[in-house]
């Protein structure tokens, strides 16, 4: 595949469409994850093939997730004592996932993802005060063992398949005792790691449409910044409902894909 063939002058309406879609997707993703259910269909509507759309989406998403990660880190919401162990594992896991997905179709995971997302939604709704305050007391051997395993597994999943990765990461951080804002912050850092590894791999294989990824990515920087600031200023009462909405939306999207 020759990269240069994609550097053509696109219709202005297409670029504007990508910019709007990228901003909205990144705004939502910075708060609750799940932005891919907006950005990926936006790219598919341009007419590019699904693998190229996924690759281009990863490159644009790197810009947004990096912005979210840095903004959350500057606010002090990222648990650096834990994330320093998880970041490289998410990076390596995602790289492995992209390599494997080039050999094995990933659609067989869809039914399992639907079941897991349904369970996450039910659990979150049933625990009324869950994620409203922080109960995390630092890194223990148990937390380190569980979280490092999940970082690699979810990194692999994000590179291999992807839908719901942000929701699964947020749920994992909530489960170890972070509040919704802290969970969103740490999830975005690991999301950046998995997106970056996937992007590098896709670029190496020449599957990124750079003339789509760059304007969409710039819009995602703005969306991620605005979304992160909204989450930090409004807190868990704002993040939790959006987390539930996006998780339910992900369930609907995966069920639709199963039966279409």
Secondary structure, DSSP 8 states (H G I E B T S, - for coil): --GGGG-----HHHHHHHHHHHHHHHHHHHHHS-THHHHHHHHHTTT--HHHHHHHHHHHHHHHHHHHHHHHHHHT-S-HHHHHHHHHHHHHHHHHHHHHHTTS--GGGHHHHHHHHHHHHHHHHH-TTTTSS-------HHHHHHHHHHHHHHHHHHHHT-TTHHHHHHHHHHHTT--HHHHHHHHHHHHHHHHHHHHHHHHHTT---HHHHHHHHHHHHHHHHHHHHHHHHH-HHHHHHHHHHHHHHHHHHHHHHHH-
